[in-house]
Amino acid sequence: MANNKDNGMEREDYFKDRAGTDEARFHAVPHDEQGWAVKKEGQDDPELTTNSRSEAVNEAKRLAEEAGTMAYIHDEDGKIEDQYNYSN
């Protein structure tokens, strides 16, 4: 059990360290009841909200490519389904 807690804390620290930096990644995630959002790590407010999953995916990929970082695509349950690496 302690291992899961330690891994969760490491993951949280990892995202906190990157949040708000140029290395922050973009996530296409479920939002509200049937919508989707694009969120940048470390920011509460979404970059985009939409009813279209494909629009959220395309925008997350575009923003990640523009920033030279990564896009994470989540499924309807919030689990990471795919990722795109645009790092230089």
Backbone atoms as SQL, in Angstrom:
CREATE TABLE atoms (id INTEGER PRIMARY KEY, chain TEXT, resi INTEGER, resn TEXT, atom TEXT, x REAL, y REAL, z REAL);
INSERT INTO atoms VALUES
  (1, 'A', 1, 'MET', 'N', 0.810, -1.207, 0.000),
  (2, 'A', 1, 'MET', 'CA', 0.000, 0.000, 0.000),
  (3, 'A', 1, 'MET', 'C', 0.852, 1.269, 0.000),
  (4, 'A', 2, 'ALA', 'N', 1.911, 1.274, 0.766),
  (5, 'A', 2, 'ALA', 'CA', 2.762, 2.471, 0.832),
  (6, 'A', 2, 'ALA', 'C', 3.345, 2.796, -0.533),
  (7, 'A', 3, 'ASN', 'N', 3.599, 1.751, -1.313),
  (8, 'A', 3, 'ASN', 'CA', 4.156, 1.961, -2.646),
  (9, 'A', 3, 'ASN', 'C', 3.237, 2.787, -3.526),
  (10, 'A', 4, 'ASN', 'N', 1.936, 2.496, -3.511),
  (11, 'A', 4, 'ASN', 'CA', 0.984, 3.268, -4.304),
  (12, 'A', 4, 'ASN', 'C', 0.928, 4.713, -3.844),
  (13, 'A', 5, 'LYS', 'N', 0.973, 4.925, -2.544),
  (14, 'A', 5, 'LYS', 'CA', 0.941, 6.284, -2.008),
  (15, 'A', 5, 'LYS', 'C', 2.192, 7.049, -2.434),
  (16, 'A', 6, 'ASP', 'N', 3.355, 6.406, -2.338),
  (17, 'A', 6, 'ASP', 'CA', 4.607, 7.036, -2.749),
  (18, 'A', 6, 'ASP', 'C', 4.588, 7.362, -4.233),
  (19, 'A', 7, 'ASN', 'N', 4.101, 6.421, -5.059),
  (20, 'A', 7, 'ASN', 'CA', 4.026, 6.665, -6.498),
  (21, 'A', 7, 'ASN', 'C', 3.080, 7.815, -6.803),
  (22, 'A', 8, 'GLY', 'N', 1.970, 7.912, -6.097),
  (23, 'A', 8, 'GLY', 'CA', 1.028, 9.004, -6.295),
  (24, 'A', 8, 'GLY', 'C', 1.644, 10.344, -5.941),
  (25, 'A', 9, 'MET', 'N', 2.416, 10.382, -4.850),
  (26, 'A', 9, 'MET', 'CA', 3.072, 11.621, -4.435),
  (27, 'A', 9, 'MET', 'C', 4.149, 12.019, -5.437),
  (28, 'A', 10, 'GLU', 'N', 4.907, 11.039, -5.943),
  (29, 'A', 10, 'GLU', 'CA', 5.932, 11.336, -6.945),
  (30, 'A', 10, 'GLU', 'C', 5.291, 11.902, -8.207),
  (31, 'A', 11, 'ARG', 'N', 4.189, 11.309, -8.618),
  (32, 'A', 11, 'ARG', 'CA', 3.484, 11.773, -9.817),
  (33, 'A', 11, 'ARG', 'C', 2.973, 13.200, -9.610),
  (34, 'A', 12, 'GLU', 'N', 2.395, 13.457, -8.433),
  (35, 'A', 12, 'GLU', 'CA', 1.878, 14.791, -8.131),
  (36, 'A', 12, 'GLU', 'C', 3.005, 15.824, -8.146),
  (37, 'A', 13, 'ASP', 'N', 4.141, 15.491, -7.535),
  (38, 'A', 13, 'ASP', 'CA', 5.294, 16.397, -7.532),
  (39, 'A', 13, 'ASP', 'C', 5.821, 16.627, -8.947),
  (40, 'A', 14, 'TYR', 'N', 5.834, 15.585, -9.751),
  (41, 'A', 14, 'TYR', 'CA', 6.296, 15.686, -11.132),
  (42, 'A', 14, 'TYR', 'C', 5.459, 16.692, -11.910),
  (43, 'A', 15, 'PHE', 'N', 4.135, 16.595, -11.790),
  (44, 'A', 15, 'PHE', 'CA', 3.255, 17.518, -12.496),
  (45, 'A', 15, 'PHE', 'C', 3.359, 18.934, -11.929),
  (46, 'A', 16, 'LYS', 'N', 3.511, 19.067, -10.623),
  (47, 'A', 16, 'LYS', 'CA', 3.657, 20.389, -10.016),
  (48, 'A', 16, 'LYS', 'C', 4.925, 21.084, -10.505),
  (49, 'A', 17, 'ASP', 'N', 6.006, 20.329, -10.627),
  (50, 'A', 17, 'ASP', 'CA', 7.275, 20.906, -11.086),
  (51, 'A', 17, 'ASP', 'C', 7.171, 21.433, -12.512),
  (52, 'A', 18, 'ARG', 'N', 6.382, 20.765, -13.346),
  (53, 'A', 18, 'ARG', 'CA', 6.272, 21.148, -14.743),
  (54, 'A', 18, 'ARG', 'C', 5.166, 22.171, -14.983),
  (55, 'A', 19, 'ALA', 'N', 4.195, 22.233, -14.104),
  (56, 'A', 19, 'ALA', 'CA', 3.047, 23.131, -14.286),
  (57, 'A', 19, 'ALA', 'C', 3.503, 24.572, -14.440),
  (58, 'A', 20, 'GLY', 'N', 2.892, 25.254, -15.389),
  (59, 'A', 20, 'GLY', 'CA', 3.187, 26.661, -15.596),
  (60, 'A', 20, 'GLY', 'C', 4.499, 26.926, -16.309),
  (61, 'A', 21, 'THR', 'N', 5.185, 25.871, -16.727),
  (62, 'A', 21, 'THR', 'CA', 6.440, 26.048, -17.458),
  (63, 'A', 21, 'THR', 'C', 6.192, 25.751, -18.935),
  (64, 'A', 22, 'ASP', 'N', 7.206, 25.946, -19.735),
  (65, 'A', 22, 'ASP', 'CA', 7.103, 25.629, -21.159),
  (66, 'A', 22, 'ASP', 'C', 6.991, 24.126, -21.389),
  (67, 'A', 23, 'GLU', 'N', 7.309, 23.326, -20.367),
  (68, 'A', 23, 'GLU', 'CA', 7.231, 21.878, -20.493),
  (69, 'A', 23, 'GLU', 'C', 5.853, 21.334, -20.126),
  (70, 'A', 24, 'ALA', 'N', 4.943, 22.203, -19.688),
  (71, 'A', 24, 'ALA', 'CA', 3.605, 21.743, -19.326),
  (72, 'A', 24, 'ALA', 'C', 2.949, 21.117, -20.549),
  (73, 'A', 25, 'ARG', 'N', 2.252, 20.041, -20.326),
  (74, 'A', 25, 'ARG', 'CA', 1.637, 19.292, -21.416),
  (75, 'A', 25, 'ARG', 'C', 0.151, 19.598, -21.499),
  (76, 'A', 26, 'PHE', 'N', -0.436, 19.256, -22.619),
  (77, 'A', 26, 'PHE', 'CA', -1.855, 19.506, -22.867),
  (78, 'A', 26, 'PHE', 'C', -2.632, 18.199, -22.834),
  (79, 'A', 27, 'HIS', 'N', -3.804, 18.254, -22.213),
  (80, 'A', 27, 'HIS', 'CA', -4.646, 17.065, -22.055),
  (81, 'A', 27, 'HIS', 'C', -6.029, 17.330, -22.634),
  (82, 'A', 28, 'ALA', 'N', -6.517, 16.395, -23.455),
  (83, 'A', 28, 'ALA', 'CA', -7.909, 16.404, -23.905),
  (84, 'A', 28, 'ALA', 'C', -8.650, 15.492, -22.938),
  (85, 'A', 29, 'VAL', 'N', -9.568, 16.072, -22.154),
  (86, 'A', 29, 'VAL', 'CA', -10.214, 15.335, -21.066),
  (87, 'A', 29, 'VAL', 'C', -11.732, 15.516, -21.091),
  (88, 'A', 30, 'PRO', 'N', -12.455, 14.528, -20.530),
  (89, 'A', 30, 'PRO', 'CA', -13.907, 14.719, -20.379),
  (90, 'A', 30, 'PRO', 'C', -14.162, 15.929, -19.491),
  (91, 'A', 31, 'HIS', 'N', -15.225, 16.671, -19.804),
  (92, 'A', 31, 'HIS', 'CA', -15.530, 17.898, -19.064),
  (93, 'A', 31, 'HIS', 'C', -17.032, 18.001, -18.870),
  (94, 'A', 32, 'ASP', 'N', -17.458, 18.323, -17.674),
  (95, 'A', 32, 'ASP', 'CA', -18.877, 18.415, -17.345),
  (96, 'A', 32, 'ASP', 'C', -19.573, 17.105, -17.704),
  (97, 'A', 33, 'GLU', 'N', -20.839, 17.184, -18.076),
  (98, 'A', 33, 'GLU', 'CA', -21.587, 15.943, -18.281),
  (99, 'A', 33, 'GLU', 'C', -21.294, 15.256, -19.610),
  (100, 'A', 34, 'GLN', 'N', -21.279, 15.996, -20.701),
  (101, 'A', 34, 'GLN', 'CA', -21.024, 15.354, -21.984),
  (102, 'A', 34, 'GLN', 'C', -20.032, 16.132, -22.836),
  (103, 'A', 35, 'GLY', 'N', -19.340, 17.052, -22.243),
  (104, 'A', 35, 'GLY', 'CA', -18.405, 17.861, -23.006),
  (105, 'A', 35, 'GLY', 'C', -16.974, 17.387, -22.868),
  (106, 'A', 36, 'TRP', 'N', -16.100, 18.112, -23.535),
  (107, 'A', 36, 'TRP', 'CA', -14.668, 17.845, -23.514),
  (108, 'A', 36, 'TRP', 'C', -13.920, 19.157, -23.302),
  (109, 'A', 37, 'ALA', 'N', -12.721, 19.044, -22.774),
  (110, 'A', 37, 'ALA', 'CA', -11.907, 20.231, -22.540),
  (111, 'A', 37, 'ALA', 'C', -10.462, 19.927, -22.890),
  (112, 'A', 38, 'VAL', 'N', -9.735, 20.985, -23.187),
  (113, 'A', 38, 'VAL', 'CA', -8.286, 20.910, -23.324),
  (114, 'A', 38, 'VAL', 'C', -7.729, 21.684, -22.148),
  (115, 'A', 39, 'LYS', 'N', -6.918, 20.995, -21.346),
  (116, 'A', 39, 'LYS', 'CA', -6.320, 21.637, -20.182),
  (117, 'A', 39, 'LYS', 'C', -4.806, 21.542, -20.250),
  (118, 'A', 40, 'LYS', 'N', -4.175, 22.626, -19.853),
  (119, 'A', 40, 'LYS', 'CA', -2.724, 22.645, -19.729),
  (120, 'A', 40, 'LYS', 'C', -2.394, 22.275, -18.295),
  (121, 'A', 41, 'GLU', 'N', -1.409, 21.421, -18.111),
  (122, 'A', 41, 'GLU', 'CA', -1.029, 21.000, -16.765),
  (123, 'A', 41, 'GLU', 'C', -0.775, 22.200, -15.867),
  (124, 'A', 42, 'GLY', 'N', -1.326, 22.138, -14.670),
  (125, 'A', 42, 'GLY', 'CA', -1.111, 23.181, -13.683),
  (126, 'A', 42, 'GLY', 'C', -2.087, 24.327, -13.749),
  (127, 'A', 43, 'GLN', 'N', -2.986, 24.308, -14.720),
  (128, 'A', 43, 'GLN', 'CA', -3.985, 25.371, -14.829),
  (129, 'A', 43, 'GLN', 'C', -5.374, 24.804, -14.577),
  (130, 'A', 44, 'ASP', 'N', -6.157, 25.526, -13.790),
  (131, 'A', 44, 'ASP', 'CA', -7.518, 25.086, -13.501),
  (132, 'A', 44, 'ASP', 'C', -8.463, 25.355, -14.664),
  (133, 'A', 45, 'ASP', 'N', -8.288, 26.489, -15.311),
  (134, 'A', 45, 'ASP', 'CA', -9.191, 26.864, -16.396),
  (135, 'A', 45, 'ASP', 'C', -8.763, 26.200, -17.698),
  (136, 'A', 46, 'PRO', 'N', -9.719, 25.612, -18.408),
  (137, 'A', 46, 'PRO', 'CA', -9.387, 24.966, -19.681),
  (138, 'A', 46, 'PRO', 'C', -8.991, 25.977, -20.750),
  (139, 'A', 47, 'GLU', 'N', -8.170, 25.521, -21.678),
  (140, 'A', 47, 'GLU', 'CA', -7.819, 26.310, -22.855),
  (141, 'A', 47, 'GLU', 'C', -9.017, 26.353, -23.809),
  (142, 'A', 48, 'LEU', 'N', -9.818, 25.275, -23.791),
  (143, 'A', 48, 'LEU', 'CA', -10.946, 25.135, -24.700),
  (144, 'A', 48, 'LEU', 'C', -11.964, 24.198, -24.071),
  (145, 'A', 49, 'THR', 'N', -13.241, 24.491, -24.247),
  (146, 'A', 49, 'THR', 'CA', -14.304, 23.539, -23.912),
  (147, 'A', 49, 'THR', 'C', -15.161, 23.362, -25.158),
  (148, 'A', 50, 'THR', 'N', -15.639, 22.143, -25.363),
  (149, 'A', 50, 'THR', 'CA', -16.403, 21.824, -26.559),
  (150, 'A', 50, 'THR', 'C', -17.261, 20.589, -26.305),
  (151, 'A', 51, 'ASN', 'N', -18.246, 20.378, -27.153),
  (152, 'A', 51, 'ASN', 'CA', -19.040, 19.154, -27.090),
  (153, 'A', 51, 'ASN', 'C', -18.414, 18.049, -27.931),
  (154, 'A', 52, 'SER', 'N', -17.377, 18.388, -28.684),
  (155, 'A', 52, 'SER', 'CA', -16.764, 17.463, -29.628),
  (156, 'A', 52, 'SER', 'C', -15.430, 16.929, -29.104),
  (157, 'A', 53, 'ARG', 'N', -15.354, 15.633, -28.935),
  (158, 'A', 53, 'ARG', 'CA', -14.098, 15.015, -28.500),
  (159, 'A', 53, 'ARG', 'C', -13.017, 15.239, -29.560),
  (160, 'A', 54, 'SER', 'N', -13.368, 15.075, -30.826),
  (161, 'A', 54, 'SER', 'CA', -12.357, 15.229, -31.883),
  (162, 'A', 54, 'SER', 'C', -11.813, 16.658, -31.930),
  (163, 'A', 55, 'GLU', 'N', -12.649, 17.641, -31.658),
  (164, 'A', 55, 'GLU', 'CA', -12.170, 19.023, -31.621),
  (165, 'A', 55, 'GLU', 'C', -11.187, 19.214, -30.460),
  (166, 'A', 56, 'ALA', 'N', -11.503, 18.639, -29.303),
  (167, 'A', 56, 'ALA', 'CA', -10.603, 18.742, -28.150),
  (168, 'A', 56, 'ALA', 'C', -9.273, 18.051, -28.441),
  (169, 'A', 57, 'VAL', 'N', -9.328, 16.880, -29.064),
  (170, 'A', 57, 'VAL', 'CA', -8.105, 16.145, -29.408),
  (171, 'A', 57, 'VAL', 'C', -7.252, 16.953, -30.380),
  (172, 'A', 58, 'ASN', 'N', -7.874, 17.474, -31.411),
  (173, 'A', 58, 'ASN', 'CA', -7.131, 18.250, -32.407),
  (174, 'A', 58, 'ASN', 'C', -6.496, 19.498, -31.793),
  (175, 'A', 59, 'GLU', 'N', -7.226, 20.160, -30.907),
  (176, 'A', 59, 'GLU', 'CA', -6.688, 21.371, -30.278),
  (177, 'A', 59, 'GLU', 'C', -5.551, 21.037, -29.317),
  (178, 'A', 60, 'ALA', 'N', -5.684, 19.967, -28.549),
  (179, 'A', 60, 'ALA', 'CA', -4.602, 19.556, -27.640),
  (180, 'A', 60, 'ALA', 'C', -3.339, 19.244, -28.435),
  (181, 'A', 61, 'LYS', 'N', -3.491, 18.540, -29.551),
  (182, 'A', 61, 'LYS', 'CA', -2.343, 18.211, -30.398),
  (183, 'A', 61, 'LYS', 'C', -1.731, 19.468, -31.012),
  (184, 'A', 62, 'ARG', 'N', -2.566, 20.389, -31.467),
  (185, 'A', 62, 'ARG', 'CA', -2.070, 21.624, -32.071),
  (186, 'A', 62, 'ARG', 'C', -1.284, 22.451, -31.047),
  (187, 'A', 63, 'LEU', 'N', -1.855, 22.614, -29.851),
  (188, 'A', 63, 'LEU', 'CA', -1.182, 23.400, -28.814),
  (189, 'A', 63, 'LEU', 'C', 0.130, 22.746, -28.387),
  (190, 'A', 64, 'ALA', 'N', 0.127, 21.426, -28.265),
  (191, 'A', 64, 'ALA', 'CA', 1.342, 20.712, -27.872),
  (192, 'A', 64, 'ALA', 'C', 2.422, 20.843, -28.943),
  (193, 'A', 65, 'GLU', 'N', 2.015, 20.739, -30.198),
  (194, 'A', 65, 'GLU', 'CA', 2.992, 20.873, -31.288),
  (195, 'A', 65, 'GLU', 'C', 3.577, 22.282, -31.309),
  (196, 'A', 66, 'GLU', 'N', 2.708, 23.268, -31.132),
  (197, 'A', 66, 'GLU', 'CA', 3.151, 24.670, -31.115),
  (198, 'A', 66, 'GLU', 'C', 4.122, 24.934, -29.968),
  (199, 'A', 67, 'ALA', 'N', 3.872, 24.300, -28.822),
  (200, 'A', 67, 'ALA', 'CA', 4.706, 24.509, -27.635),
  (201, 'A', 67, 'ALA', 'C', 5.918, 23.574, -27.599),
  (202, 'A', 68, 'GLY', 'N', 5.953, 22.576, -28.480),
  (203, 'A', 68, 'GLY', 'CA', 7.057, 21.611, -28.454),
  (204, 'A', 68, 'GLY', 'C', 7.015, 20.721, -27.235),
  (205, 'A', 69, 'THR', 'N', 5.823, 20.284, -26.869),
  (206, 'A', 69, 'THR', 'CA', 5.652, 19.443, -25.684),
  (207, 'A', 69, 'THR', 'C', 4.810, 18.221, -26.061),
  (208, 'A', 70, 'MET', 'N', 3.996, 17.716, -25.155),
  (209, 'A', 70, 'MET', 'CA', 3.215, 16.508, -25.414),
  (210, 'A', 70, 'MET', 'C', 1.720, 16.762, -25.255),
  (211, 'A', 71, 'ALA', 'N', 0.942, 15.942, -25.956),
  (212, 'A', 71, 'ALA', 'CA', -0.510, 15.954, -25.812),
  (213, 'A', 71, 'ALA', 'C', -0.937, 14.583, -25.301),
  (214, 'A', 72, 'TYR', 'N', -1.765, 14.582, -24.270),
  (215, 'A', 72, 'TYR', 'CA', -2.331, 13.352, -23.731),
  (216, 'A', 72, 'TYR', 'C', -3.816, 13.343, -24.043),
  (217, 'A', 73, 'ILE', 'N', -4.284, 12.241, -24.601),
  (218, 'A', 73, 'ILE', 'CA', -5.682, 12.092, -24.962),
  (219, 'A', 73, 'ILE', 'C', -6.307, 11.089, -23.996),
  (220, 'A', 74, 'HIS', 'N', -7.339, 11.534, -23.306),
  (221, 'A', 74, 'HIS', 'CA', -8.009, 10.690, -22.323),
  (222, 'A', 74, 'HIS', 'C', -9.286, 10.104, -22.924),
  (223, 'A', 75, 'ASP', 'N', -9.707, 8.947, -22.376),
  (224, 'A', 75, 'ASP', 'CA', -10.966, 8.361, -22.828),
  (225, 'A', 75, 'ASP', 'C', -12.114, 8.910, -21.987),
  (226, 'A', 76, 'GLU', 'N', -13.313, 8.402, -22.217),
  (227, 'A', 76, 'GLU', 'CA', -14.505, 8.897, -21.527),
  (228, 'A', 76, 'GLU', 'C', -14.440, 8.709, -20.010),
  (229, 'A', 77, 'ASP', 'N', -13.616, 7.744, -19.549),
  (230, 'A', 77, 'ASP', 'CA', -13.454, 7.492, -18.118),
  (231, 'A', 77, 'ASP', 'C', -12.314, 8.291, -17.513),
  (232, 'A', 78, 'GLY', 'N', -11.636, 9.099, -18.320),
  (233, 'A', 78, 'GLY', 'CA', -10.545, 9.927, -17.823),
  (234, 'A', 78, 'GLY', 'C', -9.183, 9.266, -17.872),
  (235, 'A', 79, 'LYS', 'N', -9.114, 8.014, -18.338),
  (236, 'A', 79, 'LYS', 'CA', -7.827, 7.315, -18.421),
  (237, 'A', 79, 'LYS', 'C', -7.099, 7.725, -19.698),
  (238, 'A', 80, 'ILE', 'N', -5.768, 7.790, -19.618),
  (239, 'A', 80, 'ILE', 'CA', -4.979, 8.157, -20.792),
  (240, 'A', 80, 'ILE', 'C', -5.102, 7.049, -21.831),
  (241, 'A', 81, 'GLU', 'N', -5.515, 7.446, -23.016),
  (242, 'A', 81, 'GLU', 'CA', -5.734, 6.512, -24.114),
  (243, 'A', 81, 'GLU', 'C', -4.602, 6.574, -25.137),
  (244, 'A', 82, 'ASP', 'N', -4.065, 7.782, -25.339),
  (245, 'A', 82, 'ASP', 'CA', -3.020, 7.960, -26.342),
  (246, 'A', 82, 'ASP', 'C', -2.179, 9.176, -25.977),
  (247, 'A', 83, 'GLN', 'N', -0.985, 9.262, -26.533),
  (248, 'A', 83, 'GLN', 'CA', -0.139, 10.428, -26.310),
  (249, 'A', 83, 'GLN', 'C', 0.645, 10.732, -27.576),
  (250, 'A', 84, 'TYR', 'N', 0.938, 12.003, -27.748),
  (251, 'A', 84, 'TYR', 'CA', 1.672, 12.499, -28.908),
  (252, 'A', 84, 'TYR', 'C', 2.822, 13.347, -28.397),
  (253, 'A', 85, 'ASN', 'N', 4.025, 13.044, -28.851),
  (254, 'A', 85, 'ASN', 'CA', 5.209, 13.745, -28.392),
  (255, 'A', 85, 'ASN', 'C', 5.694, 14.702, -29.490),
  (256, 'A', 86, 'TYR', 'N', 5.644, 15.988, -29.185),
  (257, 'A', 86, 'TYR', 'CA', 6.119, 17.008, -30.109),
  (258, 'A', 86, 'TYR', 'C', 7.363, 17.699, -29.576),
  (259, 'A', 87, 'SER', 'N', 8.039, 17.051, -28.600),
  (260, 'A', 87, 'SER', 'CA', 9.256, 17.634, -28.022),
  (261, 'A', 87, 'SER', 'C', 10.341, 17.710, -29.080),
  (262, 'A', 88, 'ASN', 'N', 11.132, 18.738, -28.957),
  (263, 'A', 88, 'ASN', 'CA', 12.237, 18.918, -29.919),
  (264, 'A', 88, 'ASN', 'C', 13.392, 18.024, -29.583);
